[in-house]
Amino acid sequence: MKDTAYEYCRILLDVLEAQGVKDIIASPGSRNAPLLISCSYREEINTRVVDDERTAAFIALGIAMVSRKPVALICTSGTALYNYAPAVAEAFYQGVPLIIISADRPFHWIGQEDSQTLVQPNALREIVKKSFDIPVEVKGSEVKWYVNRIANEAAILSMDGKMGPVHINIQFEGALSNVEEFDSFEPRRIIQKIPSLPSISPAYTDMLTNELAGKKILVVAGYMAPDNKLNRYLKYFSTLPGVKIFCETLSNLHLEGNPYAIDSVISGLDDGTKALLRPDIVISIGGALVSRMLKEYIRAQKCEVWTLGDSYHGVDVFKNLKYNIELPPSIFFRIFSTQLSKYYSKHKERALQLSEYKKLWDKIQKAQITLRSEFAREQGWTELYAFKTILESLPKNYNLFLSNGTCVRYAQLFTERIPHASYSNRGVSGIDGTNATALGCSLAYPDPTLLITGDMSFAYAPQIMGLDFVPDSFKIIVINNKGGGIFRFISPTRYIEHRDKYFCADPNVPVEALAKTYGWTYLSASSISDLNVALNKFYSAEGNVILEIMADEEHSASILRKYMRLNALNQ
């Protein structure tokens, strides 16, 4: 049996493997040679090699985003580690488990103008849960114990509470590449964490029940991983009198009553109607909301806000936080569905009053969605029409990945079909890692994954199309609107001089040429009839397919602005 001669690496990877790490994304280098060698002899770990560290980190992010298991990254010394920062920041704020392993030069050479020496320990300290530094290998059982303990702690911490990235920096005296034969390996000590059972005391249950009883409640759900238990109990909670649910596309909740098209419902309503719909309590679950309109509505109404789960205590995005309840949302809704059902069985008159509140919400929601759906169809060929058609046609077994900017916002407008799961880099909302993260997602899901992206986001790392491990089930739709289409829509930049040069900044991405270079099937659509034909081929084609959609960018932005101003109550 072969492995690296560097014992620290053997200990580190043995422990990580035993702690559940099954995927590693590694980048070539010399200082990290012992780590790469050790990976190459481990058949139980799927190690994929990606040259570019920034792309590698986003691929790892995507795998961990879908699998909810820790994924390790391995890079060499120098600036390689710093290229991980954008994806690590996304993982930190979105709560995705990554284990970053950076090879380093000995600490005494830092600042001495030696090759590839810069400060690596704690380089990511503001965007990881914890940083660890392993010194140059020396003999001794105490140091072996130290490496073993660090590996255990890092793996456990990445999955504990709100999941997230951890960083292990390991110093090497030289670019060691020796391989040794072993008759057997020394067994590693594996530390297991037994999670505490989430619960809430009877006293708090009674207190919160008294505060919720008889109130108008709005539940808002931001991005979350799929959770069948939460889906089941929130569905039950939503049937209670006076409860209204708004779920973003990225919430991965599948509920009845069309709780999705948030911006289509709220935008265009006058202040009087918004005040009439004001809830008494807002219960917020999941991560950051895409919908600026929903955030502004809740802030303006000065609603009392409760947050659930493992959100950070200081998060008060609605500016009126009352309770941060450290209880999994599924358990909260299970407990209080039962408690409130008992209350309303005894207070039928109040239940009837609150049912009228819910009916008002439902009436306005239906009118707004109907008006806007008809409007989108009547405008002919636009980005709005294209998005509506794509989402209506999306097979239910697909995973959907949405780039930031216009794409993720368009997906907030329609409710026709909810895919198996939806994802986006909404932790810090960057556009640079869209392609790679979506590819990572496709590696962790057996059925097709569809990336819908704008041309500006797609311009970052299109070379992922040529990686040798891209699954045939990965497909891409590029909305080519000649740069940052959102800048033609939002008011701060809409009329600014030199907008197209300095803000929209058309990247001139040669989508068709890239498809031919990497052996993908290329399709295009620049009209309604084109799109209908292209989508049929897109979903039925075998292997990787990329569809480029082109609609007049100025007209599309104008139609979207009109769409957002529609108010069914004024018709």
VEXDREN-2710 file (C-alpha; in Angstrom, 1 decimal):
% VEXDREN-2710
k/r/px/py/pz
1/MET/0.0/0.0/0.0
2/LYS/1.5/3.4/-1.1
3/ASP/1.1/6.9/0.3
4/THR/3.1/10.0/0.7
5/ALA/6.1/9.9/3.0
6/TYR/4.9/13.0/4.7
7/GLU/3.1/11.8/7.9
8/TYR/1.2/14.9/8.6
9/CYS/-0.6/14.6/5.2
10/ARG/-1.5/11.0/5.9
11/ILE/-2.9/11.9/9.3
12/LEU/-4.9/14.8/7.9
13/LEU/-6.5/13.0/5.0
14/ASP/-7.2/9.8/7.0
15/VAL/-9.1/11.8/9.5
16/LEU/-11.0/13.9/6.9
17/GLU/-12.0/10.8/5.0
18/ALA/-13.2/9.2/8.2
19/GLN/-15.2/12.4/9.0
20/GLY/-17.1/12.1/5.8
21/VAL/-15.1/14.0/3.2
22/LYS/-15.7/12.2/-0.1
23/ASP/-14.8/15.0/-2.6
24/ILE/-11.6/17.0/-3.0
25/ILE/-11.0/19.7/-5.6
26/ALA/-7.2/20.1/-6.0
27/SER/-5.1/22.5/-8.0
28/PRO/-1.6/21.5/-9.2
29/GLY/1.5/22.8/-7.5
30/SER/4.9/21.8/-6.1
31/ARG/4.6/22.8/-2.4
32/ASN/1.4/20.9/-2.1
33/ALA/2.9/17.8/-3.8
34/PRO/2.6/15.6/-0.6
35/LEU/-1.1/16.4/-0.4
36/LEU/-1.7/15.6/-4.1
37/ILE/0.3/12.4/-3.8
38/SER/-1.7/11.3/-0.8
39/CYS/-5.0/12.1/-2.7
40/SER/-3.9/10.0/-5.7
41/TYR/-3.7/6.9/-3.6
42/ARG/-7.1/7.2/-1.9
43/GLU/-9.7/5.4/-3.9
44/GLU/-12.5/6.3/-1.5
45/ILE/-12.1/10.0/-2.1
46/ASN/-13.1/11.5/-5.5
47/THR/-10.3/14.0/-6.3
48/ARG/-10.8/16.3/-9.3
49/VAL/-8.0/18.5/-10.6
50/VAL/-8.8/22.1/-11.6
51/ASP/-5.9/24.4/-12.6
52/ASP/-7.5/27.7/-11.7
53/GLU/-8.0/28.1/-7.9
54/ARG/-10.8/30.5/-8.1
55/THR/-12.8/28.2/-10.4
56/ALA/-11.8/25.2/-8.2
57/ALA/-13.2/26.8/-5.1
58/PHE/-16.6/27.6/-6.7
59/ILE/-16.9/24.0/-8.0
60/ALA/-16.3/22.8/-4.5
61/LEU/-18.9/25.2/-3.3
62/GLY/-21.4/23.8/-5.7
63/ILE/-20.8/20.2/-4.7
64/ALA/-21.2/21.1/-1.0
65/MET/-24.2/23.3/-1.6
66/VAL/-26.2/20.3/-3.0
67/SER/-24.7/17.5/-1.0
68/ARG/-24.6/19.3/2.4
69/LYS/-21.4/17.4/3.1
70/PRO/-17.9/18.9/3.6
71/VAL/-15.8/19.3/0.4
72/ALA/-12.0/19.8/0.7
73/LEU/-9.9/22.2/-1.4
74/ILE/-6.1/21.8/-1.8
75/CYS/-3.8/24.5/-3.2
76/THR/-0.1/25.3/-3.3
77/SER/1.6/28.2/-1.6
78/GLY/1.6/31.8/-2.5
79/THR/-1.3/33.7/-4.1
80/ALA/-3.2/30.4/-4.8
81/LEU/-4.9/30.6/-1.5
82/TYR/-6.1/34.2/-2.0
83/ASN/-7.9/33.0/-5.2
84/TYR/-10.2/31.0/-3.0
85/ALA/-11.5/34.1/-1.2
86/PRO/-14.6/34.8/-3.3
87/ALA/-16.0/31.3/-3.1
88/VAL/-15.0/31.0/0.6
89/ALA/-16.9/34.3/1.4
90/GLU/-20.0/32.9/-0.4
91/ALA/-19.7/29.6/1.6
92/PHE/-19.3/31.6/4.9
93/TYR/-22.4/33.7/4.5
94/GLN/-24.5/31.0/2.9
95/GLY/-23.5/28.3/5.4
96/VAL/-21.8/25.8/3.1
97/PRO/-19.2/23.4/4.5
98/LEU/-15.7/23.7/2.9
99/ILE/-12.4/22.6/4.3
100/ILE/-9.6/24.7/2.7
101/ILE/-6.1/23.1/2.9
102/SER/-3.3/25.4/1.8
103/ALA/0.3/24.3/1.5
104/ASP/2.8/26.9/2.9
105/ARG/6.5/27.6/3.1
106/PRO/8.1/27.5/6.6
107/PHE/7.1/30.5/8.7
108/HIS/10.6/31.7/9.2
109/TRP/10.9/32.5/5.4
110/ILE/7.9/34.8/5.3
111/GLY/8.9/38.3/4.4
112/GLN/12.4/37.3/3.3
113/GLU/11.8/37.7/-0.5
114/ASP/11.9/34.0/-1.0
115/SER/9.7/32.5/-3.8
116/GLN/6.0/32.3/-3.2
117/THR/6.2/33.4/0.5
118/LEU/3.5/35.6/1.9
119/VAL/1.3/35.5/5.0
120/GLN/-1.1/32.5/4.7
121/PRO/-2.1/31.7/8.3
122/ASN/-5.4/33.6/9.1
123/ALA/-5.5/35.0/5.5
124/LEU/-9.2/34.1/5.4
125/ARG/-9.9/34.7/9.0
126/GLU/-12.9/37.0/8.4
127/ILE/-14.7/34.6/6.1
128/VAL/-14.0/31.2/7.8
129/LYS/-15.3/29.7/11.1
130/LYS/-11.8/29.0/12.3
131/SER/-8.2/29.0/11.0
132/PHE/-5.6/26.3/11.9
133/ASP/-1.9/26.3/11.2
134/ILE/0.3/23.2/11.2
135/PRO/4.0/23.7/11.5
136/VAL/6.8/22.1/9.6
137/GLU/6.8/18.3/10.3
138/VAL/8.9/17.2/13.2
139/LYS/9.2/14.0/15.1
140/GLY/7.1/13.4/18.2
141/SER/3.8/11.9/19.3
142/GLU/2.6/15.2/20.7
143/VAL/2.8/16.9/17.3
144/LYS/1.0/13.9/15.7
145/TRP/-1.7/14.3/18.3
146/TYR/-2.0/18.0/17.4
147/VAL/-2.5/17.3/13.7
148/ASN/-5.0/14.5/14.4
149/ARG/-6.9/16.9/16.7
150/ILE/-6.9/19.7/14.3
151/ALA/-8.2/17.5/11.5
152/ASN/-11.1/16.3/13.7
153/GLU/-12.0/19.7/14.9
154/ALA/-11.9/21.3/11.4
155/ALA/-14.2/18.6/10.0
156/ILE/-16.7/18.8/12.9
157/LEU/-16.7/22.6/13.0
158/SER/-17.5/22.8/9.3
159/MET/-20.8/20.9/9.9
160/ASP/-21.6/22.2/13.4
161/GLY/-24.5/24.7/13.9
162/LYS/-24.6/27.0/10.9
163/MET/-22.3/25.1/8.5
164/GLY/-19.4/26.9/6.9
165/PRO/-15.7/26.9/5.7
166/VAL/-12.7/26.3/7.8
167/HIS/-9.0/26.8/6.9
168/ILE/-6.1/24.5/7.5
169/ASN/-2.6/25.9/6.6
170/ILE/0.2/23.3/6.6
171/GLN/3.9/24.2/6.3
172/PHE/6.3/22.1/4.3
173/GLU/10.1/22.4/4.5
174/GLY/10.4/21.5/0.8
175/ALA/8.4/20.3/-2.1
176/LEU/8.5/16.7/-0.9
177/SER/7.3/14.1/-3.3
178/ASN/8.6/10.9/-1.8
179/VAL/6.3/7.9/-1.8
180/GLU/6.5/5.0/0.7
181/GLU/5.2/1.5/0.9
182/PHE/3.2/0.5/4.0
183/ASP/2.1/-2.9/5.1
184/SER/-0.7/-1.3/7.1
185/PHE/-1.6/2.1/8.3
186/GLU/-1.8/3.3/11.8
187/PRO/-5.4/3.7/12.8
188/ARG/-6.5/7.3/13.5
189/ARG/-8.4/8.6/16.4
190/ILE/-11.7/9.9/15.2
191/ILE/-13.7/12.3/17.4
192/GLN/-17.5/12.1/17.1
193/LYS/-19.8/14.9/18.0
194/ILE/-23.2/13.8/19.4
195/PRO/-25.6/16.7/18.5
196/SER/-27.9/18.1/21.2
197/LEU/-31.5/17.5/20.6
198/PRO/-33.2/20.8/19.7
199/SER/-36.0/21.6/22.0
200/ILE/-37.8/24.6/23.6
201/SER/-38.9/24.8/27.2
202/PRO/-42.6/24.7/28.2
203/ALA/-42.3/28.2/29.6
204/TYR/-41.0/29.6/26.2
205/THR/-43.6/27.6/24.3
206/ASP/-46.4/29.1/26.4
207/MET/-45.0/32.6/26.0
208/LEU/-44.5/32.5/22.3
209/THR/-48.0/30.8/21.8
210/ASN/-49.6/33.7/23.7
211/GLU/-47.8/36.2/21.4
212/LEU/-48.7/34.4/18.2
213/ALA/-52.3/33.6/19.1
214/GLY/-54.8/35.8/17.3
215/LYS/-52.2/37.6/15.2
216/LYS/-51.7/38.2/11.5
217/ILE/-48.6/36.4/10.6
218/LEU/-46.4/36.7/7.5
219/VAL/-43.7/34.0/7.0
220/VAL/-41.0/34.9/4.6
221/ALA/-38.5/32.3/3.3
222/GLY/-35.1/33.2/1.8
223/TYR/-32.6/30.7/0.3
224/MET/-32.4/27.3/2.0
225/ALA/-31.4/23.8/1.3
226/PRO/-34.3/21.4/0.5
227/ASP/-35.9/20.2/3.8
228/ASN/-38.8/17.7/3.6
229/LYS/-39.7/18.1/7.3
230/LEU/-39.8/21.9/7.1
231/ASN/-41.9/21.6/3.9
232/ARG/-44.4/19.3/5.7
233/TYR/-44.8/21.4/8.9
234/LEU/-44.8/24.7/7.2
235/LYS/-47.6/23.4/4.9
236/TYR/-49.6/22.7/8.0
237/PHE/-48.8/26.0/9.6
238/SER/-49.9/27.8/6.4
239/THR/-53.4/26.5/6.9
240/LEU/-53.9/28.4/10.1
241/PRO/-56.1/31.5/10.2
242/GLY/-54.2/34.7/9.5
243/VAL/-51.1/33.1/8.2
244/LYS/-49.6/34.2/4.8
245/ILE/-46.5/32.6/3.3
246/PHE/-44.0/34.2/0.9
247/CYS/-41.3/31.9/-0.4
248/GLU/-38.6/32.9/-2.7
249/THR/-37.6/30.7/-5.6
250/LEU/-34.4/29.8/-3.7
251/SER/-36.3/28.7/-0.6
252/ASN/-36.7/25.2/-2.0
253/LEU/-40.2/24.9/-0.5
254/HIS/-43.0/23.3/-2.4
255/LEU/-46.2/24.7/-1.0
256/GLU/-49.7/25.2/-2.3
257/GLY/-51.3/28.5/-2.9
258/ASN/-48.7/30.1/-5.2
259/PRO/-46.5/31.6/-2.4
260/TYR/-43.6/32.4/-4.8
261/ALA/-44.0/35.3/-7.2
262/ILE/-43.3/37.9/-4.4
263/ASP/-42.3/40.8/-6.6
264/SER/-45.3/40.3/-8.9
265/VAL/-47.6/40.5/-5.9
266/ILE/-46.1/43.4/-4.0
267/SER/-44.8/45.8/-6.7
268/GLY/-47.3/48.3/-8.0
269/LEU/-49.5/48.2/-4.8
270/ASP/-50.3/51.6/-3.4
271/ASP/-49.4/52.5/0.2
272/GLY/-53.0/52.2/1.4
273/THR/-53.2/48.6/0.2
274/LYS/-49.9/47.7/1.7
275/ALA/-51.0/49.1/5.0
276/LEU/-54.2/47.1/4.8
277/LEU/-52.2/44.0/4.3
278/ARG/-49.8/44.7/7.2
279/PRO/-49.0/41.7/9.4
280/ASP/-48.6/41.9/13.1
281/ILE/-45.6/39.5/13.2
282/VAL/-43.1/38.5/10.5
283/ILE/-41.3/35.2/10.9
284/SER/-38.2/35.0/8.8
285/ILE/-36.5/31.8/7.8
286/GLY/-33.6/31.0/5.5
287/GLY/-30.9/33.3/4.2
288/ALA/-30.9/36.7/2.6
289/LEU/-33.9/37.7/0.5
290/VAL/-33.5/38.5/-3.2
291/SER/-36.6/40.7/-3.1
292/ARG/-35.7/44.2/-2.3
293/MET/-39.4/45.1/-2.5
294/LEU/-40.3/42.6/0.2
295/LYS/-37.6/43.9/2.5
296/GLU/-38.7/47.5/2.0
297/TYR/-42.3/46.6/2.6
298/ILE/-41.6/44.9/5.9
299/ARG/-39.3/47.8/7.0
300/ALA/-41.9/50.4/6.1
301/GLN/-44.7/48.7/7.9
302/LYS/-42.5/48.4/11.1
303/CYS/-43.6/44.8/11.7
304/GLU/-42.4/42.9/14.7
305/VAL/-39.8/40.3/13.4
306/TRP/-38.8/36.9/14.6
307/THR/-36.0/34.9/13.1
308/LEU/-35.6/31.1/13.3
309/GLY/-32.7/28.7/13.1
310/ASP/-29.0/29.4/13.2
311/SER/-29.0/32.9/11.7
312/TYR/-26.4/35.2/13.2
313/HIS/-27.7/37.1/16.3
314/GLY/-26.8/40.5/14.9
315/VAL/-28.8/40.1/11.7
316/ASP/-31.7/42.6/11.7
317/VAL/-32.3/43.2/8.0
318/PHE/-35.9/44.3/8.6
319/LYS/-34.8/46.8/11.4
320/ASN/-37.3/45.6/14.0
321/LEU/-36.0/42.2/15.3
322/LYS/-37.7/41.0/18.5
323/TYR/-36.7/37.4/18.8
324/ASN/-33.8/35.3/17.4
325/ILE/-35.1/31.8/18.2
326/GLU/-32.4/29.1/18.0
327/LEU/-34.7/26.3/16.9
328/PRO/-34.8/24.5/13.5
329/PRO/-37.7/26.0/11.6
330/SER/-39.2/22.5/11.0
331/ILE/-39.5/22.0/14.8
332/PHE/-40.8/25.5/15.4
333/PHE/-43.7/25.1/12.9
334/ARG/-44.5/21.6/14.1
335/ILE/-44.8/22.8/17.7
336/PHE/-46.7/26.0/17.1
337/SER/-49.0/24.6/14.4
338/THR/-50.3/22.3/17.2
339/GLN/-50.4/25.1/19.8
340/LEU/-52.3/27.6/17.6
341/SER/-54.7/24.9/16.3
342/LYS/-55.8/24.4/19.9
343/TYR/-56.2/28.1/20.4
344/TYR/-58.3/28.6/17.3
345/SER/-60.5/25.6/18.1
346/LYS/-61.5/27.6/21.2
347/HIS/-61.6/31.1/19.6
348/LYS/-63.6/30.6/16.5
349/GLU/-64.7/34.2/16.1
350/ARG/-61.1/35.4/16.0
351/ALA/-60.2/32.6/13.6
352/LEU/-63.0/33.8/11.3
353/GLN/-61.7/37.4/11.4
354/LEU/-58.2/36.3/10.5
355/SER/-59.5/34.1/7.7
356/GLU/-60.8/37.3/6.1
357/TYR/-57.3/38.8/6.3
358/LYS/-55.9/35.8/4.5
359/LYS/-58.6/35.9/1.8
360/LEU/-57.7/39.5/1.1
361/TRP/-54.1/38.6/0.6
362/ASP/-55.1/35.7/-1.7
363/LYS/-57.5/37.9/-3.7
364/ILE/-54.9/40.6/-4.4
365/GLN/-52.2/38.0/-5.1
366/LYS/-54.4/36.2/-7.7
367/ALA/-55.4/39.5/-9.4
368/GLN/-51.8/40.7/-9.6
369/ILE/-50.4/37.5/-11.0
370/THR/-53.2/37.1/-13.5
371/LEU/-52.7/40.7/-14.8
372/ARG/-49.0/40.4/-15.1
373/SER/-49.1/37.0/-16.8
374/GLU/-51.4/38.4/-19.5
375/PHE/-49.2/41.5/-19.8
376/ALA/-46.1/39.3/-20.3
377/ARG/-47.8/37.4/-23.1
378/GLU/-49.1/40.5/-24.9
379/GLN/-45.7/42.2/-25.2
380/GLY/-44.3/39.7/-27.7
381/TRP/-40.6/38.8/-27.8
382/THR/-38.8/40.1/-24.7
383/GLU/-36.5/38.7/-22.0
384/LEU/-39.6/38.6/-19.8
385/TYR/-41.4/36.4/-22.3
386/ALA/-38.4/34.1/-22.7
387/PHE/-38.0/33.7/-18.9
388/LYS/-41.7/32.9/-18.4
389/THR/-41.6/30.3/-21.2
390/ILE/-38.4/28.7/-19.9
391/LEU/-39.8/28.4/-16.3
392/GLU/-43.1/27.0/-17.6
393/SER/-41.2/24.3/-19.6
394/LEU/-38.7/23.4/-16.9
395/PRO/-39.0/19.6/-16.1
396/LYS/-39.7/19.0/-12.4
397/ASN/-36.7/16.7/-11.9
398/TYR/-34.3/19.5/-12.9
399/ASN/-32.1/21.4/-10.4
400/LEU/-32.0/25.1/-11.4
401/PHE/-29.0/27.4/-10.8
402/LEU/-29.5/31.1/-11.3
403/SER/-26.9/33.7/-11.8
404/ASN/-27.0/37.0/-9.9
405/GLY/-28.3/40.2/-11.5
406/THR/-31.3/40.0/-13.7
407/CYS/-31.7/36.2/-13.9
408/VAL/-32.4/35.6/-10.2
409/ARG/-34.8/38.5/-10.2
410/TYR/-36.7/37.3/-13.2
411/ALA/-37.2/34.0/-11.5
412/GLN/-39.0/35.8/-8.7
413/LEU/-41.8/36.9/-11.0
414/PHE/-43.3/33.6/-12.1
415/THR/-44.8/30.6/-10.3
416/GLU/-45.8/28.2/-13.2
417/ARG/-43.4/25.4/-12.3
418/ILE/-41.1/24.8/-9.4
419/PRO/-38.1/22.6/-10.2
420/HIS/-36.7/19.9/-7.9
421/ALA/-34.4/22.5/-6.3
422/SER/-33.0/26.0/-7.0
423/TYR/-29.7/27.5/-6.1
424/SER/-27.7/30.7/-6.5
425/ASN/-24.7/32.4/-5.0
426/ARG/-26.8/34.7/-2.7
427/GLY/-24.5/34.6/0.3
428/VAL/-22.6/37.6/-1.0
429/SER/-24.3/37.8/-4.4
430/GLY/-21.3/37.9/-6.6
431/ILE/-21.4/37.0/-10.3
432/ASP/-17.9/35.7/-10.7
433/GLY/-18.4/32.1/-9.7
434/THR/-21.7/31.3/-11.4
435/ASN/-20.5/28.8/-14.0
436/ALA/-18.2/26.9/-11.7
437/THR/-20.7/26.7/-8.8
438/ALA/-23.4/25.5/-11.1
439/LEU/-21.0/22.8/-12.4
440/GLY/-20.3/21.8/-8.9
441/CYS/-24.0/21.5/-8.2
442/SER/-24.4/19.2/-11.2
443/LEU/-21.7/16.9/-9.8
444/ALA/-23.7/16.3/-6.7
445/TYR/-27.1/15.6/-8.4
446/PRO/-27.8/12.7/-10.7
447/ASP/-30.5/14.3/-12.7
448/PRO/-30.1/17.3/-15.0
449/THR/-28.9/20.7/-13.7
450/LEU/-29.7/23.8/-15.6
451/LEU/-27.7/27.0/-15.3
452/ILE/-29.5/30.2/-16.4
453/THR/-27.1/33.0/-16.6
454/GLY/-26.5/36.4/-18.2
455/ASP/-23.7/36.9/-20.7
456/MET/-21.7/39.0/-18.2
457/SER/-21.8/36.3/-15.5
458/PHE/-21.1/33.7/-18.2
459/ALA/-17.9/35.6/-19.2
460/TYR/-16.3/34.5/-15.9
461/ALA/-14.7/31.1/-16.4
462/PRO/-16.5/29.7/-19.5
463/GLN/-13.6/27.3/-19.7
464/ILE/-15.4/25.0/-17.2
465/MET/-17.2/23.7/-20.3
466/GLY/-14.0/21.9/-21.2
467/LEU/-13.2/20.2/-17.9
468/ASP/-13.0/16.4/-18.3
469/PHE/-15.5/15.7/-15.5
470/VAL/-18.4/17.8/-16.7
471/PRO/-21.4/15.5/-16.5
472/ASP/-23.7/15.1/-19.6
473/SER/-26.6/16.2/-17.5
474/PHE/-25.3/19.8/-17.1
475/LYS/-27.0/22.3/-19.4
476/ILE/-26.7/26.1/-19.8
477/ILE/-29.0/28.9/-21.0
478/VAL/-27.3/32.3/-21.6
479/ILE/-29.5/35.4/-21.8
480/ASN/-27.3/37.5/-24.0
481/ASN/-28.4/41.1/-23.3
482/LYS/-25.0/42.7/-24.1
483/GLY/-23.6/43.1/-20.6
484/GLY/-25.2/44.0/-17.3
485/GLY/-28.9/44.2/-18.3
486/ILE/-29.9/45.1/-14.7
487/PHE/-28.2/48.6/-15.2
488/ARG/-30.7/49.3/-18.0
489/PHE/-33.5/48.6/-15.5
490/ILE/-32.6/50.1/-12.1
491/SER/-33.2/53.8/-11.7
492/PRO/-29.7/54.9/-10.5
493/THR/-28.0/53.9/-13.8
494/ARG/-30.9/53.9/-16.3
495/TYR/-30.2/57.3/-17.8
496/ILE/-26.6/57.8/-16.8
497/GLU/-24.3/59.0/-19.5
498/HIS/-21.9/56.4/-20.9
499/ARG/-24.0/53.7/-19.2
500/ASP/-23.4/51.0/-21.8
501/LYS/-19.6/51.5/-21.7
502/TYR/-19.0/51.8/-18.0
503/PHE/-21.9/49.8/-16.4
504/CYS/-23.4/47.4/-18.9
505/ALA/-20.0/46.7/-20.4
506/ASP/-20.8/44.2/-23.1
507/PRO/-18.3/41.3/-22.7
508/ASN/-18.9/40.1/-26.3
509/VAL/-18.8/36.5/-25.3
510/PRO/-18.6/34.2/-28.4
511/VAL/-21.1/31.6/-27.1
512/GLU/-21.4/29.7/-30.3
513/ALA/-17.6/29.5/-30.8
514/LEU/-17.1/28.4/-27.2
515/ALA/-19.7/25.6/-27.7
516/LYS/-17.9/24.4/-30.8
517/THR/-14.5/24.6/-29.1
518/TYR/-15.6/22.5/-26.2
519/GLY/-17.8/20.1/-28.1
520/TRP/-21.2/21.3/-26.8
521/THR/-24.4/21.3/-28.8
522/TYR/-25.3/25.0/-29.6
523/LEU/-28.8/26.3/-30.0
524/SER/-30.1/29.9/-30.3
525/ALA/-33.3/31.8/-30.1
526/SER/-34.2/35.4/-31.1
527/SER/-37.9/35.1/-31.5
528/ILE/-40.9/33.3/-29.9
529/SER/-40.9/30.6/-32.6
530/ASP/-37.2/30.1/-32.3
531/LEU/-37.5/29.6/-28.6
532/ASN/-40.3/27.0/-28.9
533/VAL/-38.2/24.9/-31.3
534/ALA/-35.0/25.4/-29.4
535/LEU/-36.5/24.3/-26.0
536/ASN/-37.8/21.1/-27.5
537/LYS/-34.3/20.2/-28.7
538/PHE/-32.7/21.6/-25.6
539/TYR/-34.4/19.2/-23.2
540/SER/-34.3/16.1/-25.5
541/ALA/-30.7/16.4/-26.7
542/GLU/-28.2/14.0/-25.3
543/GLY/-25.0/15.4/-23.7
544/ASN/-24.1/19.0/-22.9
545/VAL/-26.3/21.7/-24.5
546/ILE/-26.0/25.5/-24.4
547/LEU/-28.9/27.8/-25.6
548/GLU/-28.2/31.4/-26.3
549/ILE/-31.2/33.8/-26.1
550/MET/-31.1/37.2/-27.7
551/ALA/-33.9/39.9/-27.3
552/ASP/-33.6/43.6/-27.7
553/GLU/-32.1/44.7/-24.4
554/GLU/-33.5/48.2/-24.3
555/HIS/-37.0/47.1/-25.1
556/SER/-36.8/44.2/-22.6
557/ALA/-35.7/46.6/-19.8
558/SER/-38.6/49.0/-20.7
559/ILE/-41.2/46.2/-20.6
560/LEU/-39.8/44.9/-17.3
561/ARG/-40.2/48.4/-15.7
562/LYS/-43.8/48.6/-16.9
563/TYR/-44.5/45.1/-15.6
564/MET/-43.3/46.1/-12.1
565/ARG/-45.6/49.1/-12.0
566/LEU/-48.8/47.2/-12.8
567/ASN/-51.5/47.3/-10.1
568/ALA/-54.5/45.1/-10.6
569/LEU/-56.6/47.1/-8.1
570/ASN/-56.4/50.1/-10.4
571/GLN/-57.6/48.3/-13.6
END
